[in-house]
Amino acid sequence: MSDKSKLLEEGSTYGATESQTSPGTVVADPPCVGHHLISKIIVALLCGMAFGLAVHKSGVNRADILRDQFRLNNYIMLQVFMAATGVSTLMMLFIRLLPVDQHPYDKPDTACNKGIGWPATLIGTFMLGIGMSLAGACPGTVYAQIGSGSYRSLITILSMTVSCGIFGIVHPHIKHLQAYGVGSHEAISQYWVAISKPILLLIVSAVMLLGCTAVALLTTLPPLDYGVTATYWHPMVCGAIIGLCQLPISLVIRQNLGSAMSYCSLAGSLLFFTDKFPYLKKYRCLKFGMWWQPFYLLCAALGSYLGGQLLTVPAETLYRAPELTYVQMVVGGFFLMFGARLAGGCTSGHGISGVSNLCWRSLAAIGTMFAGAIATAFIINPGNNH
C-alpha cells in the first residue's frame, strides 16, 4: 500500500475541509505537540469566535433573516456568502505566493474531486439546501444561533449528529453510488490545467467580490449604525471577517474552513463501542486535526454571545428562534447533515473552501444548494414571498 493510500485509510487530512474526499489534498499531518498544538488551539479559538461574531452581527444567525433570503425578500446571506468566498479565495492566492515547499493547494483540480461524483454532489447539496430552510441554519451557523440564545437549536445539532451516524452506518452500501461520475473529473480538469492557478484564483475572487458589491448596490438594507457596538454590521464586512479566517486555519491548523466534520467526530465517538462502521471509526482519532472543528464551533457560540451582549449597546434580548418548530429542527437537521455527507461538504466546506480551492464540484454545489433552499422556503411559507 502506498503512503498516500495509508493516509487515506487512516483519515489524516491536510487541507481537507470535511474528509479525504473533500476540498483539499491529503498529505501528512505533523504531530500536534508542544507549541504546535498550542498555536492550533489559539487559532481555532480566535477564528471560531470571529466566525460566531460575524454570523451574529450579519443577522444570519436568525432563522427569519435566513429564510427571507431564500424567499428573495432580502439578500443579506448572499452578500455574506459571496464576500466570505471572495476573501477566502484571495487568502488561497496569498498562500500560493508564500515560499513554502509543500502545501495542499497544488492540484485542486484532481485532489478536491477524488472519490465523489457529480450526481452525489448535486443531490447532497440539494438536500443540504432543504435542511437550511427547514432548520433556519447551516451546520456552522447553528452554533451562532445557540450563542444568541436559541438553546432549542441543540435539537438541530442532535438531529445532525444522528443523521451523520446513520450516514456512516449505510455508507458501505451507498459509497459506490456516491462515487458514480468520478471519471468525468478528468475531462473537466483538462480545462483547469490550461490556466494558471493564481490567475484562476484572482478571477474567482474578483467575480465573487464584484458580484457581492453589485448585490449590495442593487438591494436595500435597513439603516445601519456602522459603529462597533451597532446591532448589525454590513454583510460584506461580516463576510470578509469569515473569509480572512481561512488564512490562519490553513497555515496553522493545516485544514480549511468547514463545519460538518465536527458531527462525524461526535457521531463516531458516540459509537465508540463498535468498529463495525469504518466511515465513523476514523473520526474517533484523538488528533487535533479531527477535533478542531467541534472546539472551533463551541468558540463560535461564545463569539455570537459576546457579539450580542458585550459588543452591542444596549445588550440584545436573547433570540429564541420562535419561527422554528421542533419538527422543522429535527427534519431540517437530518437533511442538513445527510446531504452534507453525501456531497462531501457543507455550506462552508463547498461554498467557501471548495470554491477557494477551485473545486469544480463546489461550483456546481452552490447552485443546487440555493435551489433546494429557495424551493423549500417557498413551499413552507408561500404567502410571505417577494
N, C-alpha and C positions, 0 to 999 in steps of 0.2 A: 504494500500500500504506500502511495506517495505521501510526502509530508503534508501536501495540501489536502489530500483526502483525509488524513488523520485529523487535521484541524477541522474539517467539515464535520466529521463524525463526532468530535468532542464538543463542537459548538463554540469554539473560540472565535471571536469576531474582532476585527479591527476595521473600523469604518462602516460596519454593518448596522443599519438602523434597527432592524427587528430580529433578523435571524440570518443564517448563512445564505438565504435566498433573497434577502432584502438589499436595498441600495447600499453599495459599498463592497470592497474587496475583502476576502477572508485571508488574513495573514496572521503571523504570530502575535499574540498579545503578551507584552512583557509582564513579569510578575509584579504584583502590587505590594511592594514592601517599602518601609521607611517613608522618606519624604515623597516618594512617588504616590503612595496611597493617600497621604495627607493632602497633596495637591489636587488629586482627583476628587476627594471628598469636598474640598473647598470649592472647586469649580462646580460640582453638582449642586452644592448648597446655594451658591450665588446665582447660578443660571436658573435653578428651579424657582428661587424667589423672584428673579427678574421675569421669568415666564408667567408666573402667577400674577404678579403685579400688572404686567402688560395686558393680560387677558382681562383682569378685573377693570382696569382703567379704560379699556376699549369698550366694555359693556358686553362682550360676547360670552362672559360667564353667565349671563342671564338667558334663560330659555326663551323668553318672549322676544328679545332682540335677535337671537339666532334664528328663531322661526320666522320672524319678519323678514330677515334676509332671504330665506328660501321662498317666502311668499312674494318677494320682489317689492316689499314695502320700504326696505332700507338696504343700503349696500355697505354697512359697517364691516361685517365679517369679511366680505370680498376685499375691501381695502386692507384690512389687517393681513389677510392671507397673501395677497399679491405683494405687499411691502415686505413681509417676512421672507417670502420666496426670493424676491429680487435681491435683498440684502444678503441672505444666506448664499445665494449664487456668487455674489461679489466676494464673500468670505472664502468660497471654494477657489475662486480665481486667485485670491491673495495667497492661499496655501500652496497653490501650484507654483507661484513665483518664489516661494521660500527655498533656500538652498538645503533641501533635505534629500537624503539618498533614497528613501523609500516612503511612500505614503499611499493611502488607499484609493487614490483617485486617478491612477494612471490609465486604466482601461474600463471606464464606466460603461462603455457600450456593451461589453460582454459580462463583466462581473456582476453588475446590479440586475441583470436579467436572467441569471442562471437558476434553473430549477422550476420556475413558474411561468406558464404560458399566458398569452393574452386573454383567452376565454376566462380563466380563473381570476385574472386581474380585473376584468370588466365586471364580471358577476359579483366578485367580492366587494369591490368599491361601490357598486350599486347598492348592495346590502348595507354597507357602511353608511351611505347617504340616508337610507331609510332609518337606520338607527339614530343618526344625528338629529333628524327631525322629530322622531318619537321621544328620545331622551333629552332633547334640548342641549346636547353637549357632544363632545368627541372624547376619545379615551384620555386625552390630556386635560382638556378644559373642565371636565367634571370635578377635578380636584380644586380648581379655582372656584367652582360653584360651591363646593363644600366650605372652602375658606371664606366665602361670602356669607355663609350662614345656612345654606340649604343642606342640613345634615341628612335629610331624607335621601339625598343623592348617593348616600352609601349603598342604597339598594341597587342603583345603577352599577356601581363598582362590583358589588357582589354578583350581579347578573352577568357582567362581563367576565368575571373570573370563572364562573361556572361554564359560560359559553366557551371560554378558552380551553377549559378542561375537557369539555365534550369534543371540541375540535381535535385535541390531542389524542383522544380515545379513538375517534373514527379516522384519524389521519392515515393509518396504514391502508385503509380501504379506498381512500379518495386521492392519494398522492399521485397516482398515475393520471387521474383526470386533471389534477392541479398542474401537472407538467405538460398537458396537451398544448401543442402550439409553440413549444420552446424552440423548435427548429426555425421558426420564422424570424428569430432574433438575428440570425446570421445575415439574412438578406438586408434587414434594416440597419445592421451595424455597418454595412458597406458604405452607407451614406454618412454615418458619423465620422468614420476614419478619413473621409475625404476632406474634412475641415479641421483646422487646428482646434484643439480643445479649449485653449484660452479664448479664442475668438468666439467659439460657441457659447462659452460661459458668459462672455461680455454681451452677446446678442440676447441670450435668455434673460439676463439681469435687466438689460435695457427695456426689453419688451414688458417685463413684469412691472418695473418701476414707472415706465411711461404709461402703461395701462392703468396702473393704480392712480396716477396723477389725473388721468383723463376721467376716471370714475369719480374722483373727488371733486373735480371741477364741474362735472355734469349733474351731480346729485347735491342735495342739501342736507346739512346736519343741523341739529338744534344748536342754538347759540352756545358757544363753548368758552369757558374761562380757561385760558391756557396756563394758569399757574400750577405749580407743583401740587398744591392741595386741592385742585379742582376735582369735581366728581368724576369727570371723564377727560381723557386726553384724546387728541386727534388719532383716529385709527391708523394713519400712516406712521405716526410716531411709535405707537404700540407695536405695530408690525415690525418696524425697524429694530426695536429692542429684542424681539424674539429672534429675528434673523441674525443679529450680532452674536447671540449665544452660540451659534454654530461654530464660531472660530475657537473659543476655548474648549468646547466639548470635543471638537475634532482633534485639536492639538494635544490636549492634556488627557482627557478620558479615552481618546482614540476611537470614538464612535461618533454617530451622527444624531441630531435631534430626532426624537421619537418617543412614543409612549406605550405602544401596545406590547412590547416585550416584557414590561413590568407585570402584566397579567399572566404571561407564561411562567414567570418566576413564581408568582403566587400560586397558580394552579398546580405547577409541578411540585411545590413544597407541600401543598395540601395532600398530595398523593405520594408522600414520602414512603409509605408502607409497601409500595409495589414498584417493580421495574418493568411492568408489562407494556408500558407506553413510552417508547423511545423518544418521541417528539417532546414529551414533557420532562422526561428524565434528564435530558441535557441541560435544562434550565434550573436544575437543582444545584448546579455547580456553585460553590461558595465564592468564586472570584468576583471582585468588584464589578467587572465587566458585565456580569449577569444581574447585579443588584443595584447598579447606579440609578436606573430608571425609577424603581419604587421610592428610593430616597429623594431623587430629583422631584418627583411628583408630590411627595409629602411637603417638600420645601415650597412647591408651587402653591399648595393650600395655605401655607404660612404667609407667603408673599401676597396672596389675594386678601387674606385677613388684614394684614398690615396696610395694604392699599386702601381698604375701606374704613379702617378705624384710626390709623395714625397719619396717613397721607391724604386724608380728606377732612376738610374743615367746613362745617361741623361733621362729626363722625356719622357715617351712614347707618341707617336702620338695617339690621341684618336681613338679607334676602332669603326668603323661604321657598322660592320656586313654586308659587301657588298654581302656575299653569300646568304643572306636571301631575299626572295621576300615577298611582302605583303600577297599574298595568302598562302604561307607556314607559315607565322606567325599566320594568322587567323585560318587556319585549324589545324595547329600544336597546337596552344593554346587550341582549343576546345578539341582535342583528349587528350592532357595532363591532363586537369582538369576533364573531364568527366570520363576518365579512373581511375584517382586517387581517385575520389569519389566513383566510383563503387567498386574499390578494397579496399577502406578504408585506403589508404596510398599512399604516393608519393615515389620518389627516396630516400629521407632521411627517411621518415616515415617507409617504409617497409625495404628498403635496409640496412639502418644503425640502426635505433632504433628498428625495428621489429626483426631483427636477434639478436641484442644485448639483447632483451627480450626473446629470444628462442621461437619466434612465428613461428610455422611451416608454416603458410600461407606465411610469409615473405620469408622463404627459397625457397618456390615454386615460389614466385613472382619475385625473382631476375632473374630466368631463362627465364620466359616469357617476362619480361621487356626488357632484352637484345635481345631476339629473335625478338620481334616486332621492336626494333630499328635497328638491323642488317638487317632484311629483307627490311625495308623501305629504308635504306641507299643504299642498292644495287639496289633498283628499281629506286630511283630518280636520281642516277648518276652511271649507270652501267659501264661506260667507265673509271672510276677512282678508281678501286678497286685493292687490292693487288693480 
